[in-house]
Amino acid sequence: EEQATASKQLVLYPQENMLVNVSFSLSLELLSYQKLPADQMLPGVDIQQRASGEKEMVFTQNLLLEYANQTTQ
């Protein structure tokens, strides 16, 4: 499997697909949202609490990919 780095672009030709892993870093600001009431939560974000009491942020927004030819999908 090939991994992309900041200086390397992968080529995806028509009719091909690619599995990608996406990650991001949490900020203190983002973590503070877990204390907001549901009606004040950001669009596309849901806080779920497990039986153990552990909270989880669930992102339901679509992931938009921008290609080198300036198209998005």
Protein Blocks (a to p, Z undefined) as FASTA:
>chain_A
ZZddfkbccdddehiacdddddddddfklmmmmmpcfklgcehiacdddfkopacdddfb
dcddddfkopaZZ
